Amino acid sequence: MSDVTANSNRAIVAARAAADGAAVAAGSFRTDLAVEEKDGKTDVVTQVDREAQEAVIETIREEFPDDPIVGEEADALKEVPETGPAWIVDPIDGTNNYVNGSRAFGTAVAAVVDGEPVGAAFDCPALSDTYSVGPEGASRNDDPLSVSDCSDPEAATVCPTFWWDFDQRDQYAAATRAVVERFGDMRRYGCAQLELAMVASGALEGTMTNLRVNPWDTVAGVGLIREAGGVVTDLEGDRWRHDSTGLVASNGRIHDELLAAAREIEA
């Protein structure tokens, strides 16, 4: 089997696995959920997260039984292997939104080889949107994606993404200030993969953080942005990897201004 065929198969399985996980999440959406705290009052998990991850893993294992799986919940690996194929799973990205009845959540699955995404999907069941990326490019509901062509920061909408803990709220405030002083408007959705997907679709011009972020929150969305014509770097302006510090993602046209804003967070 050629690498292209293998990667195409992985992209297909990623989409199928994301759909299976999203179906589990959708089945319990806006029901009475038992919510547990993990590392803080805003870092929560439900039994549905675990069940959705099990559904995703089962689908992957049917086709790729020996591939490592990196995931947020349960006993999945927490680090992406540097070489060979692997899978990265977030069963419900945006769990706070999910438990509060907000539609901004979804299941993310990325297939990587040597740490680089070769296929990914982010399925948002309550929004009826499925974002996917593979050998044929990036799409939403089978329509091709393209980043915004906005090049004027004062007309751009930017999202400071991820969550600063209570002992880092000065950084959160700095991130917000950097955005509102440099760009036309600001959004926050509480779902990192959705925010990345929105950059890929042109709904946002950029999103950024100074933090080192988890691969299950990012890799699928980063793949979408790059295939849609955008740029994703670390705080140094180098190509972003799953182990980078900081994530700065844009349509490319406002990237220098967004990078400067991200660097202000800890200045």
TORMAR-286398 format. One line per 2 residues: number of its first residue (from 1); their letters; for each residue x, y, z of N, C-alpha, C. Coordinates in nm, 4 decimals, decimal comma, padded with zeros to 6 digits. Atoms other than C-alpha are relative to their C-alpha. Layout:
BEGIN
NUM = a = X/Y/Z/X/Y/Z/X/Y/Z  ...;
! end
This chain:
BEGIN
1 = ms = 00,0836/-00,1188/00,0000/00,0000/00,0000/00,0000/00,0878/00,1249/00,0000  -00,0795/-00,1224/00,0064/00,1394/00,3424/-00,0964/-00,0304/00,0889/00,1202;
3 = dv = 00,0215/-00,0932/-00,1099/00,1804/00,6208/00,1592/-00,1262/00,0823/-00,0226  00,1186/-00,0805/00,0298/-00,0899/00,8224/-00,0191/-00,1267/-00,0778/00,0315;
5 = ta = 00,1177/00,0835/-00,0276/-00,3368/00,5349/00,0008/-00,0176/-00,0211/00,1492  00,0078/00,0204/-00,1451/-00,2513/00,4663/00,3637/-00,0496/00,1250/00,0700;
7 = ns = 00,0436/-00,1248/-00,0617/-00,2951/00,8327/00,4537/-00,1467/00,0284/-00,0297  00,1403/-00,0169/00,0352/-00,6248/00,8451/00,2679/-00,0882/-00,0882/00,0880;
9 = nr = 00,0753/00,0903/-00,0877/-00,7448/00,5429/00,4653/-00,0065/00,0539/00,1424  -00,0010/-00,0564/-00,1352/-00,6401/00,7104/00,7900/-00,0946/00,1193/00,0104;
11 = ai = 00,0913/-00,1137/-00,0008/-00,8315/01,0257/00,6970/-00,1456/-00,0475/00,0039  00,1355/00,0554/00,0011/-01,1427/00,8169/00,6261/-00,0370/-00,0539/00,1381;
13 = va = 00,0262/00,0561/-00,1325/-01,1139/00,6340/00,9583/-00,0120/00,1113/00,1045  00,0108/-00,1124/-00,0933/-01,0557/00,9619/01,1433/-00,1399/00,0606/-00,0042;
15 = ar = 00,1344/-00,0560/00,0131/-01,3834/01,0974/01,0058/-00,1051/-00,0935/00,0585  00,0962/00,0974/-00,0523/-01,5694/00,7783/01,0916/00,0063/-00,0060/00,1527;
17 = aa = -00,0161/00,0071/-00,1445/-01,4253/00,7656/01,4435/-00,0543/00,1253/00,0676  00,0537/-00,1238/-00,0572/-01,5075/01,1325/01,5088/-00,1524/-00,0017/-00,0008;
19 = ad = 00,1459/00,0086/00,0070/-01,8651/01,0717/01,3929/-00,0555/-00,0930/00,1063  00,0471/00,0947/-00,1010/-01,8985/00,7728/01,6246/00,0082/00,0603/00,1404;
21 = ga = -00,0115/-00,0658/-00,1294/-01,7692/00,9689/01,9241/-00,1024/00,1105/00,0164  00,0958/-00,1098/-00,0055/-01,9886/01,2672/01,8402/-00,1422/-00,0515/00,0204;
23 = av = 00,1333/00,0580/-00,0179/-02,2953/01,0415/01,8208/-00,0248/-00,0350/00,1464  00,0130/00,0298/-00,1427/-02,2303/00,9249/02,1778/-00,0246/00,1286/00,0783;
25 = aa = 00,0171/-00,1271/-00,0695/-02,1937/01,2844/02,2957/-00,1387/00,0588/-00,0251  00,1298/-00,0568/00,0350/-02,5068/01,3969/02,1120/-00,1141/-00,0707/00,0723;
27 = gs = 00,1060/00,0769/-00,0638/-02,7103/01,1193/02,2714/-00,0302/00,0428/00,1415  00,0209/-00,0447/-00,1384/-02,6655/01,2690/02,6181/00,0022/00,1519/00,0148;
29 = fr = -00,0066/-00,1461/-00,0058/-02,6528/01,6387/02,5273/-00,1292/00,0563/00,0594  00,1100/-00,0665/-00,0692/-02,8778/01,8559/02,7450/-00,0845/-00,0990/00,0811;
31 = td = 00,0633/00,0891/-00,0966/-02,9568/01,5693/02,9799/00,0642/00,0243/00,1364  -00,0529/-00,0151/-00,1354/-02,8867/01,5382/03,3517/00,1315/-00,0768/00,0106;
33 = la = -00,1318/00,0610/00,0027/-02,5113/01,4730/03,3579/00,0661/00,0056/00,1371  -00,0841/-00,0006/-00,1199/-02,2912/01,3733/03,6501/00,1358/00,0575/-00,0400;
35 = ve = -00,1206/-00,0730/00,0388/-01,9975/01,6155/03,6312/00,1049/-00,0120/00,1096  -00,1110/00,0117/-00,0930/-01,6587/01,5590/03,7922/00,1048/00,1058/-00,0334;
37 = ek = -00,1122/-00,0909/00,0221/-01,3748/01,8079/03,8399/00,1283/-00,0798/-00,0155  -00,1317/00,0625/00,0157/-01,0267/01,7119/03,7183/00,1039/00,0860/00,0718;
39 = dg = -00,1053/-00,0825/-00,0594/-00,7661/01,9819/03,7823/-00,0482/00,1370/00,0442  00,0505/-00,1293/-00,0415/-00,9954/02,2668/03,8743/-00,1480/00,0124/-00,0295;
41 = kt = 00,1442/-00,0174/00,0126/-01,3481/02,4046/03,8792/-00,0452/00,0170/-00,1451  00,0362/-00,0158/00,1408/-01,3393/02,4799/03,5066/00,0568/-00,1118/-00,0866;
43 = dv = -00,0549/00,1155/00,0715/-01,1659/02,1536/03,4081/-00,0814/-00,1218/00,0417  00,0968/00,1014/-00,0415/-01,4479/01,9005/03,4140/-00,0037/-00,1158/-00,0993;
45 = vt = 00,0144/00,1191/00,0832/-01,5248/01,5558/03,2774/-00,1302/-00,0680/00,0383  00,1207/00,0784/-00,0251/-01,8338/01,3374/03,2472/00,0233/-00,1429/-00,0453;
47 = qv = -00,0070/00,1378/00,0474/-01,8926/00,9685/03,1947/-00,0160/-00,0058/-00,1512  00,0196/-00,0025/00,1451/-02,0000/01,0609/02,8426/00,1324/00,0232/-00,0723;
49 = dr = -00,1333/-00,0174/00,0592/-01,6454/01,1850/02,7692/00,0688/-00,1358/-00,0139  -00,0663/00,1308/00,0006/-01,5167/00,8390/02,8603/-00,0653/-00,0939/-00,1010;
51 = ea = 00,0703/00,0877/00,0936/-01,7851/00,6585/02,6603/00,0251/00,0415/-00,1448  -00,0295/-00,0484/00,1350/-01,7239/00,8780/02,3562/00,1411/-00,0396/-00,0414;
53 = qe = -00,1360/00,0423/00,0336/-01,3500/00,8077/02,3735/00,0058/-00,1489/-00,0288  00,0034/00,1437/00,0261/-01,4209/00,4354/02,3944/-00,0544/-00,0289/-00,1394;
55 = av = 00,0565/00,0194/00,1335/-01,6348/00,4605/02,0795/00,1003/00,0370/-00,1079  -00,1019/-00,0420/00,0966/-01,3608/00,6502/01,8959/00,1095/-00,1061/-00,0116;
57 = ie = -00,1097/00,0977/00,0008/-01,0919/00,4015/01,9976/-00,0436/-00,1306/-00,0632  00,0498/00,1248/00,0600/-01,3063/00,1036/01,9017/-00,0009/00,0084/-00,1519;
59 = ti = 00,0028/-00,0174/00,1456/-01,3519/00,2428/01,5511/00,1406/00,0003/-00,0584  -00,1384/-00,0003/00,0478/-00,9796/00,3116/01,5113/00,0592/-00,1398/00,0038;
61 = re = -00,0584/00,1331/-00,0177/-00,8854/-00,0330/01,6414/-00,0494/-00,1005/-00,1039  00,0512/00,0913/00,1029/-01,1052/-00,2029/01,3799/00,0895/-00,0012/-00,1238;
63 = ef = -00,0824/-00,0113/00,1213/-00,8729/-00,0782/01,1047/00,1495/00,0050/00,0306  -00,1417/-00,0186/-00,0348/-00,5461/00,0008/01,2839/00,0227/-00,0479/00,1428;
65 = pd = -00,0012/00,0541/-00,1368/-00,5259/-00,2317/01,5848/00,1281/00,0247/00,0774  -00,1282/-00,0110/-00,0681/-00,1591/-00,1702/01,6623/00,0517/00,1429/00,0137;
67 = dp = -00,0467/-00,1387/-00,0065/-00,1328/00,2086/01,6278/-00,0152/00,0564/00,1410  00,0158/-00,0686/-00,1288/-00,0667/00,4105/01,9470/-00,1116/00,1042/-00,0068;
69 = iv = 00,1080/-00,0987/-00,0076/-00,3556/00,6313/02,0609/00,0280/00,0950/00,1163  -00,0188/-00,1062/-00,0983/-00,3031/00,9610/02,2429/-00,1365/00,0626/00,0254;
71 = ge = 00,1327/-00,0530/-00,0277/-00,6124/01,0860/02,4227/-00,0087/00,0708/00,1322  00,0151/-00,0793/-00,1213/-00,7422/01,3154/02,6922/-00,0438/-00,0846/00,1187;
73 = ea = 00,0603/00,0721/-00,1108/-00,9325/01,0604/02,8977/00,0625/-00,1379/00,0196  -00,0315/00,1396/-00,0331/-00,8661/00,7254/03,0662/00,1486/-00,0286/-00,0120;
75 = da = -00,1381/00,0474/00,0002/-00,5471/00,5311/03,0005/00,0729/00,0253/-00,1315  -00,0667/-00,0296/00,1261/-00,4613/00,6705/02,6577/00,1346/00,0682/00,0256;
77 = lk = -00,1285/-00,0685/-00,0094/-00,1076/00,7956/02,5952/-00,0207/00,1513/00,0098  00,0090/-00,1454/-00,0129/-00,0419/01,1619/02,6760/00,1028/00,0741/-00,0845;
79 = ev = -00,1024/-00,0606/00,0847/00,2579/01,2247/02,4472/-00,0066/-00,0601/-00,1396  00,0042/00,0465/00,1384/00,2683/01,2005/02,0679/00,1336/-00,0633/-00,0358;
81 = pe = -00,1263/00,0618/00,0417/00,5303/00,9513/01,9391/00,0676/00,0820/-00,1098  -00,0748/-00,0773/00,0989/00,8034/01,1187/01,7356/00,0023/-00,0673/-00,1365;
83 = tg = -00,0072/00,0722/00,1262/00,8074/00,8463/01,4699/-00,1165/-00,0971/-00,0126  00,1043/00,0968/00,0273/00,5532/00,6224/01,3039/-00,1396/00,0578/00,0104;
85 = pa = 00,1389/-00,0452/-00,0052/00,1739/00,6427/01,2913/-00,0530/00,0047/00,1430  00,0683/-00,0093/-00,1291/-00,0437/00,7431/01,5869/-00,1318/00,0744/-00,0217;
87 = wi = 00,1302/-00,0673/00,0024/-00,3892/00,8804/01,6660/-00,0104/00,0907/00,1216  00,0177/-00,0964/-00,1082/-00,4845/01,1816/01,8775/-00,1501/00,0281/00,0130;
89 = vd = 00,1452/00,0008/-00,0195/-00,8323/01,1888/02,0301/-00,0412/00,0958/00,1108  00,0706/-00,0742/-00,1041/-01,0427/01,4416/02,2178/-00,1475/-00,0344/-00,0141;
91 = pi = 00,1375/00,0479/00,0183/-01,3835/01,2776/02,2767/-00,1044/00,1098/00,0058  00,0859/-00,1188/-00,0021/-01,5550/01,6029/02,3756/00,0884/00,1201/00,0271;
93 = dg = -00,0719/-00,1262/-00,0184/-01,3629/01,9224/02,3169/-00,1052/00,1073/00,0254  00,1027/-00,0944/-00,0421/-01,5528/02,1997/02,4915/-00,0944/-00,0621/00,1013;
95 = tn = 00,0863/00,0698/-00,0960/-01,6782/01,9891/02,7827/-00,0795/00,0976/00,0868  00,0768/-00,0990/-00,0768/-01,7752/02,2986/02,9858/-00,1227/00,0470/-00,0772;
97 = ny = 00,1148/-00,0367/00,0831/-01,9949/02,4084/02,6974/-00,1022/-00,1132/-00,0026  00,0874/00,1173/00,0094/-02,1349/02,0577/02,6692/-00,0873/-00,0141/00,1241;
99 = vn = 00,0779/00,0211/-00,1222/-02,2386/02,0312/03,0328/-00,0934/00,1176/00,0276  00,0856/-00,1170/-00,0191/-02,3886/02,3828/03,0245/-00,1067/00,0141/-00,1085;
101 = gs = 00,1020/-00,0039/00,1042/-02,6008/02,3053/02,7184/00,0333/00,0860/-00,1196  -00,0425/-00,0773/00,1165/-02,4008/02,5170/02,4723/00,0383/-00,0943/-00,1138;
103 = ra = -00,0243/00,0854/00,1165/-02,3710/02,3769/02,1198/00,1458/-00,0013/-00,0462  -00,1396/-00,0127/00,0458/-02,0015/02,4694/02,0874/00,0871/-00,1095/00,0604;
105 = fg = -00,0830/00,1131/-00,0428/-01,8446/02,1253/02,1386/00,0080/-00,0979/-00,1167  -00,0102/00,1014/00,1044/-01,7342/01,8305/01,9288/00,1058/-00,1031/00,0318;
107 = ta = -00,0973/00,1085/-00,0122/-01,5235/01,5192/01,8874/00,1093/00,0192/-00,1037  -00,1144/-00,0210/00,0887/-01,1740/01,5596/01,7408/00,0841/-00,1263/-00,0071;
109 = va = -00,0867/00,1158/00,0227/-00,9669/01,2787/01,5888/00,1017/00,0383/-00,1072  -00,1061/-00,0269/00,0977/-00,6325/01,3262/01,4145/00,0870/-00,1234/-00,0176;
111 = av = -00,0976/00,1039/00,0315/-00,4163/01,0673/01,2420/00,1311/00,0691/-00,0346  -00,1301/-00,0604/00,0255/-00,0478/01,1559/01,2477/00,1014/-00,1078/-00,0395;
113 = vd = -00,1152/00,0838/00,0325/00,2671/01,0058/01,0992/00,1237/00,0834/00,0264  -00,1187/-00,0741/-00,0428/00,5987/01,1134/01,2513/-00,0389/00,1352/00,0609;
115 = ge = 00,0455/-00,1192/-00,0691/00,4026/01,3693/01,4520/-00,0776/00,1001/-00,0829  00,0686/-00,0941/00,0886/00,2468/01,5410/01,1492/-00,1359/-00,0556/-00,0416;
117 = pv = 00,1324/00,0496/00,0372/-00,1280/01,5189/01,0735/-00,0089/-00,0363/-00,1480  00,0239/00,0441/00,1378/-00,2175/01,3218/00,7603/-00,1493/-00,0120/-00,0276;
119 = ga = 00,1444/00,0039/00,0119/-00,5911/01,3163/00,8240/-00,0610/00,0334/00,1336  00,0627/-00,0381/-00,1265/-00,8268/01,4590/01,0837/-00,1452/00,0359/-00,0245;
121 = af = 00,1392/-00,0432/00,0068/-01,1886/01,5345/01,1626/-00,0397/00,0596/00,1337  00,0603/-00,0591/-00,1190/-01,3763/01,7519/01,4082/-00,1496/00,0065/-00,0251;
123 = dc = 00,1435/00,0155/00,0223/-01,7434/01,6591/01,4336/-00,0758/00,0729/00,1102  00,0766/-00,0816/-00,0943/-01,9757/01,9130/01,5997/-00,1483/-00,0345/-00,0165;
125 = pa = 00,1352/00,0499/00,0277/-02,3091/01,7287/01,6277/-00,1109/00,1003/00,0255  00,1051/-00,0955/-00,0313/-02,5114/02,0086/01,7880/-00,0023/00,1179/-00,0970;
127 = ls = -00,0072/-00,1044/00,1023/-02,3980/02,2501/01,5138/-00,0242/-00,0541/-00,1405  00,0159/00,0661/00,1303/-02,4472/01,9972/01,2311/00,1145/00,0336/-00,0949;
129 = dt = -00,1191/-00,0298/00,0789/-02,0937/02,0738/01,1142/00,1061/-00,1062/00,0244  -00,1132/00,0914/-00,0081/-01,8170/01,8260/01,0377/00,1147/00,0575/-00,0813;
131 = ys = -00,1217/-00,0485/00,0655/-01,4707/01,9611/00,9588/00,0920/-00,1191/-00,0224  -00,0900/00,1123/00,0272/-01,2278/01,7221/00,7928/00,1151/00,0455/-00,0869;
133 = vg = -00,1178/-00,0299/00,0797/-00,8851/01,7225/00,6364/00,0679/-00,1308/-00,0370  -00,0665/00,1198/00,0493/-00,7041/01,4649/00,4264/00,0736/00,0314/-00,1290;
135 = pe = -00,0755/-00,0223/00,1234/-00,5214/01,4177/00,0968/-00,0687/00,0937/-00,0992  00,0732/-00,0858/00,0940/-00,7955/01,6105/-00,0864/-00,0230/00,1405/00,0562;
137 = ga = 00,0121/-00,1338/-00,0556/-00,7708/01,9164/00,1393/-00,0925/00,0067/00,1187  00,0836/-00,0237/-00,1165/-00,9846/02,0702/00,4116/-00,1409/00,0366/-00,0426;
139 = sr = 00,1389/-00,0272/00,0353/-01,3624/02,0862/00,4112/-00,0871/00,0088/00,1246  00,1059/00,0017/-00,1001/-01,6711/02,1544/00,6189/-00,1255/-00,0498/-00,0694;
141 = nd = 00,1180/00,0609/00,0624/-01,9664/01,9326/00,5351/00,0204/-00,0184/-00,1506  -00,0403/00,0306/00,1380/-01,7831/01,8414/00,2124/00,0210/00,1233/-00,0882;
143 = dp = -00,0311/-00,1210/00,0764/-01,7475/02,2057/00,1038/00,1419/00,0447/00,0327  -00,1398/-00,0372/-00,0248/-01,3845/02,3235/00,0613/00,0116/00,1199/00,0934;
145 = ls = -00,0262/-00,1091/-00,0926/-01,2445/02,5491/00,3324/00,1102/00,0910/-00,0530  -00,1050/-00,0962/00,0319/-01,0410/02,8636/00,2804/00,0027/00,1063/00,1087;
147 = vs = -00,0124/-00,1038/-00,1017/-00,9058/03,1119/00,5328/-00,0462/00,1341/-00,0550  00,0412/-00,1349/00,0367/-01,0190/03,4738/00,5324/00,1087/00,0713/-00,0810;
149 = dc = -00,0975/-00,0816/00,0750/-00,8562/03,7181/00,2906/00,0209/00,1366/00,0630  -00,0158/-00,1287/-00,0696/-00,8682/04,0018/00,5456/00,1467/00,0246/00,0340;
151 = sd = -00,1391/-00,0344/-00,0297/-00,5322/04,1777/00,5732/00,0127/00,1207/00,0912  00,0004/-00,1187/-00,0844/-00,6321/04,4759/00,7881/-00,0292/-00,0413/00,1439;
153 = pe = 00,0244/00,0394/-00,1389/-00,5888/04,4065/01,1620/-00,1218/00,0686/00,0616  00,1120/-00,0730/-00,0587/-00,8490/04,6720/01,2429/-00,1345/-00,0504/-00,0490;
155 = aa = 00,1233/00,0632/00,0484/-01,1062/04,4724/01,0455/-00,0060/-00,1474/00,0381  -00,0127/00,1420/-00,0305/-00,9973/04,1345/01,1849/-00,0647/-00,0349/00,1339;
157 = tv = 00,0541/00,0532/-00,1247/-01,1653/03,9231/01,4531/00,0907/-00,1111/00,0487  -00,1012/00,0899/-00,0554/-00,9316/03,7312/01,6840/-00,0511/-00,0579/00,1312;
159 = cp = 00,0421/00,0702/-00,1212/-00,9818/03,4812/01,9649/00,1210/-00,0385/00,0838  -00,1007/00,0545/-00,0912/-00,7490/03,4391/02,2649/-00,0491/-00,1359/00,0491;
161 = tf = 00,0510/00,1350/-00,0213/-00,7740/03,0644/02,3098/00,0675/-00,0700/00,1171  -00,0389/00,0792/-00,1167/-00,7267/02,8053/02,5848/-00,0278/00,0788/00,1274;
163 = ww = 00,0455/-00,0561/-00,1268/-00,7669/02,8810/02,9519/00,1178/00,0219/00,0921  -00,1019/-00,0330/-00,0971/-00,5359/03,0571/03,1912/-00,0550/-00,0278/00,1396;
165 = df = 00,0448/00,0323/-00,1349/-00,5616/02,9192/03,5458/-00,0137/00,1268/00,0850  00,0239/-00,1162/-00,0843/-00,6599/03,1478/03,8325/00,1292/00,0692/00,0417;
167 = dq = -00,1270/-00,0640/-00,0349/-00,2942/03,2070/03,9186/00,0700/00,0607/-00,1216  -00,0557/-00,0579/00,1228/-00,2356/03,3213/03,5575/-00,0962/00,1004/-00,0624;
169 = rd = 00,0995/-00,0888/00,0598/-00,5235/03,5627/03,5141/00,0588/00,1319/-00,0474  -00,0669/-00,1175/00,0540/-00,2806/03,8476/03,4630/00,0360/-00,0226/-00,1465;
171 = qy = -00,0303/00,0325/00,1392/-00,1792/03,6675/03,1435/-00,1268/00,0011/-00,0856  00,1273/-00,0042/00,0707/-00,5435/03,6238/03,0440/-00,0378/00,1454/-00,0297;
173 = aa = 00,0300/-00,1414/00,0185/-00,5958/03,9970/03,0960/00,0910/00,0620/-00,1055  -00,0951/-00,0528/00,0983/-00,2813/04,0732/02,8938/-00,0354/-00,0454/-00,1407;
175 = at = 00,0390/00,0520/00,1313/-00,3984/03,8494/02,6093/-00,1210/00,0759/-00,0534  00,1199/-00,0734/00,0409/-00,7363/04,0214/02,6025/00,0347/00,1421/-00,0417;
177 = ra = -00,0395/-00,1374/00,0317/-00,5789/04,3662/02,6096/00,0748/00,0058/-00,1334  -00,0774/00,0005/00,1248/-00,3366/04,2766/02,3286/-00,0913/-00,0143/-00,1215;
179 = vv = 00,0932/00,0193/00,1116/-00,6264/04,1630/02,1105/-00,0830/00,1261/-00,0240  00,0917/-00,1123/00,0213/-00,8613/04,4559/02,1715/00,0737/00,1273/-00,0407;
181 = er = -00,0758/-00,1182/00,0409/-00,5833/04,7121/02,1227/00,0506/-00,0096/-00,1436  -00,0597/00,0177/00,1320/-00,4627/04,5632/01,7929/-00,1006/-00,0371/-00,1088;
183 = fg = 00,0893/00,0580/00,1004/-00,7663/04,4085/01,6219/-00,1414/00,0567/00,0117  00,1334/-00,0589/00,0071/-01,1181/04,5018/01,5222/-00,0969/-00,0552/00,1017;
185 = dm = 00,0953/00,0592/-00,0930/-01,3028/04,2580/01,7479/00,0587/-00,1270/00,0590  -00,0488/00,1173/-00,0705/-01,2600/03,9646/01,9833/-00,1151/-00,0966/00,0236;
187 = rr = 00,0951/00,1053/-00,0334/-01,4399/03,6315/02,0381/00,0675/-00,0997/00,0936  -00,0454/00,1195/-00,0714/-01,4092/03,3389/02,2792/-00,1135/-00,1002/-00,0027;
189 = yg = 00,1039/00,1021/00,0125/-01,5948/03,0111/02,2317/00,0141/-00,1135/00,1005  -00,0168/00,1052/-00,0980/-01,4503/02,7820/02,4988/00,0171/-00,1376/-00,0597;
191 = ca = -00,0211/00,1279/00,0691/-01,3685/02,5107/02,2458/00,1117/00,0214/-00,1008  -00,1185/-00,0341/00,0794/-01,0183/02,5250/02,1017/-00,0067/-00,0556/-00,1421;
193 = ql = 00,0055/00,0574/00,1346/-01,0740/02,2870/01,8104/-00,0989/00,0764/-00,0878  00,0959/-00,0789/00,0778/-01,3793/02,4868/01,7027/00,0601/00,1340/-00,0395;
195 = el = -00,0627/-00,1285/00,0311/-01,1834/02,8109/01,7237/00,1018/-00,0153/-00,1128  -00,0946/00,0259/00,1084/-00,9094/02,6633/01,5053/-00,0743/-00,0263/-00,1307;
197 = am = 00,0791/00,0286/00,1203/-01,1700/02,5299/01,2619/-00,0604/00,1277/-00,0575  00,0576/-00,1263/00,0481/-01,3241/02,8764/01,2437/00,1038/00,0862/-00,0705;
199 = va = -00,1057/-00,0672/00,0764/-00,9885/03,0207/01,1384/00,0116/-00,0641/-00,1377  -00,0087/00,0701/00,1287/-00,9739/02,7542/00,8669/-00,1147/00,0372/-00,0930;
201 = sg = 00,1179/-00,0296/00,0816/-01,3235/02,8476/00,7493/-00,0135/00,1470/-00,0350  00,0088/-00,1429/00,0252/-01,2640/03,2231/00,7506/-00,0914/00,0743/00,0943;
203 = al = 00,0882/-00,0662/-00,0966/-01,5029/03,2932/01,0395/00,0778/00,0830/00,1009  -00,0937/-00,0776/-00,0808/-01,2065/03,4186/01,2442/00,1259/00,0239/-00,0817;
205 = eg = -00,1288/-00,0238/00,0667/-00,8850/03,5773/01,1232/00,1151/-00,0643/00,0763  -00,1098/00,0597/-00,0747/-00,6787/03,4298/01,4036/-00,0403/-00,0408/00,1398;
207 = tm = 00,0142/00,0395/-00,1397/-00,6483/03,2664/01,7429/00,1396/-00,0223/00,0557  -00,1363/00,0093/-00,0517/-00,3543/03,2599/01,9802/00,0027/-00,0231/00,1501;
209 = tn = -00,0304/00,0132/-00,1420/-00,2098/03,1664/02,3185/00,1508/-00,0033/00,0173  -00,1414/00,0136/-00,0321/00,1275/03,1806/02,4889/00,0307/-00,1332/00,0683;
211 = lr = -00,0155/00,1226/-00,0767/00,0716/02,8457/02,6623/00,0468/-00,1163/-00,0872  -00,0215/00,1282/00,0671/00,2003/02,5012/02,5726/-00,1294/-00,0784/00,0149;
213 = vn = 00,1353/00,0551/00,0003/-00,1192/02,3229/02,4772/00,0014/-00,1495/-00,0308  00,0082/00,1445/00,0195/-00,2340/01,9619/02,4629/-00,0236/-00,0357/-00,1461;
215 = pw = 00,0179/00,0377/00,1402/-00,2169/01,7792/02,1295/-00,1443/-00,0330/-00,0356  00,1385/00,0345/00,0326/-00,5761/01,6563/02,1579/-00,0872/00,1237/-00,0169;
217 = dt = 00,0748/-00,1250/00,0170/-00,6927/02,0194/02,1728/00,0359/00,0736/-00,1285  -00,0598/-00,0861/00,1019/-00,4974/02,1324/01,8690/00,0291/-00,0646/-00,1357;
219 = va = -00,0617/00,0535/00,1223/-00,3562/01,8921/01,6100/-00,0989/-00,0071/-00,1159  00,0986/00,0070/00,1080/-00,6768/01,8348/01,4121/-00,0255/00,1389/-00,0588;
221 = gv = 00,0273/-00,1354/00,0469/-00,7506/02,2080/01,3933/00,1170/00,0639/-00,0714  -00,1187/-00,0513/00,0676/-00,3936/02,2960/01,3010/00,0087/-00,0569/-00,1417;
223 = gl = 00,0013/00,0600/00,1331/-00,4155/02,0500/01,0114/-00,1014/00,0671/-00,0909  00,1028/-00,0687/00,0783/-00,7367/02,2181/00,8952/00,0499/00,1354/-00,0490;
225 = ir = -00,0441/-00,1345/00,0369/-00,5840/02,5658/00,8994/00,1061/-00,0042/-00,1093  -00,1072/00,0052/00,1003/-00,2747/02,4699/00,7055/-00,0529/-00,0415/-00,1364;
227 = ea = 00,0559/00,0442/00,1282/-00,4732/02,2882/00,4373/-00,0908/00,1062/-00,0600  00,0881/-00,1060/00,0492/-00,7080/02,5889/00,4139/00,0770/00,1262/-00,0387;
229 = gg = -00,0826/-00,1126/00,0440/-00,4150/02,8222/00,3403/00,0502/00,0901/00,1093  -00,0447/-00,0827/-00,1104/-00,3418/02,9565/00,6877/00,1381/-00,0359/00,0507;
231 = vv = -00,1336/00,0146/-00,0580/-00,0300/02,9722/00,9043/-00,0146/-00,0264/00,1487  -00,0010/00,0291/-00,1430/00,0356/02,8220/01,2484/00,1449/-00,0083/00,0464;
233 = td = -00,1380/-00,0033/-00,0502/00,3543/02,9016/01,4424/-00,0007/-00,0055/00,1526  -00,0175/-00,0167/-00,1433/00,4924/02,9008/01,7932/00,0295/00,1471/00,0290;
235 = le = -00,0251/-00,1393/-00,0370/00,5844/03,2179/01,9835/00,1239/00,0583/-00,0659  -00,1207/-00,0468/00,0691/00,9189/03,2346/01,8017/-00,0249/00,0251/-00,1481;
237 = gd = 00,0309/-00,0127/00,1414/00,7462/03,2368/01,4647/00,0397/-00,1216/-00,0812  -00,0359/00,1243/00,0690/00,8669/02,8849/01,3828/-00,1238/-00,0874/-00,0176;
239 = rw = 00,1131/00,0880/00,0298/00,6383/02,6178/01,2423/-00,0445/-00,0740/00,1259  00,0524/00,0619/-00,1210/00,4125/02,4884/01,5209/00,0049/-00,1517/-00,0082;
241 = rh = 00,0052/00,1449/-00,0177/00,4485/02,1304/01,6441/-00,0838/-00,0311/00,1231  00,0829/00,0416/-00,1127/00,2499/01,9311/01,8955/00,0658/00,0239/00,1355;
243 = ds = -00,0685/-00,0259/-00,1264/00,5155/02,0061/02,1608/00,0529/00,1431/00,0097  -00,0450/-00,1387/-00,0002/00,5617/02,3771/02,0885/-00,0541/00,0768/00,1197;
245 = tg = 00,0499/-00,0953/-00,0991/00,5276/02,6568/02,3411/-00,0679/00,1141/-00,0741  00,0785/-00,1006/00,0695/00,2554/02,8947/02,2321/-00,0569/-00,0540/-00,1297;
247 = lv = 00,0621/00,0346/00,1276/00,0226/02,8623/01,9365/-00,0602/00,1275/-00,0566  00,0480/-00,1196/00,0683/-00,0412/03,1456/01,6916/-00,0482/-00,0437/-00,1378;
249 = as = 00,0605/00,0515/00,1233/-00,2814/03,0565/01,4098/-00,0783/00,1106/-00,0684  00,0650/-00,1108/00,0695/-00,4015/03,2956/01,1431/-00,0227/-00,0333/-00,1469;
251 = ng = 00,0172/00,0105/00,1444/-00,5059/03,3462/00,7849/00,1292/00,0305/-00,0759  -00,1292/-00,0328/00,0614/-00,1424/03,4422/00,7201/00,0172/00,1476/-00,0250;
253 = ri = -00,0080/-00,1410/00,0370/-00,2251/03,8003/00,6273/00,0160/00,0917/00,1212  -00,0163/-00,0808/-00,1223/-00,2402/03,9265/00,9873/00,0969/-00,0660/00,0975;
255 = hd = -00,0763/00,0844/-00,0912/00,0117/03,6814/01,1272/00,1046/00,0786/00,0795  -00,1034/-00,0748/-00,0717/00,2875/03,9266/01,2164/-00,0604/00,0791/00,1158;
257 = el = 00,0663/-00,0762/-00,1053/00,0450/04,1435/01,4145/-00,0494/-00,0928/00,1111  00,0485/00,0962/-00,0985/-00,1036/03,8374/01,5863/00,1156/-00,0561/00,0820;
259 = la = -00,1186/00,0483/-00,0709/00,2418/03,7076/01,6746/00,0481/00,1040/00,1003  -00,0387/-00,1069/-00,0913/00,3275/04,0447/01,8282/-00,0948/00,0059/00,1193;
261 = aa = 00,0975/00,0002/-00,1094/00,0069/04,0303/02,0329/00,0263/-00,1153/00,0952  -00,0253/00,1152/-00,0843/00,0869/03,6822/02,1596/00,1245/00,0200/00,0852;
263 = re = -00,1236/-00,0229/-00,0750/00,4340/03,7907/02,2648/-00,0185/00,1027/00,1122  00,0262/-00,0983/-00,1037/00,2836/04,0716/02,4731/-00,0538/-00,0621/00,1279;
265 = ie = 00,0720/00,0584/-00,1138/00,1107/03,8276/02,7083/00,0892/-00,0059/00,1234  -00,0912/00,0136/-00,1138/00,4169/03,7710/02,9256/00,1053/00,1099/00,0015;
267 = a = -00,1002/-00,1084/00,0072/00,6008/04,0912/02,8410/00,0067/00,0784/00,1307;
! end
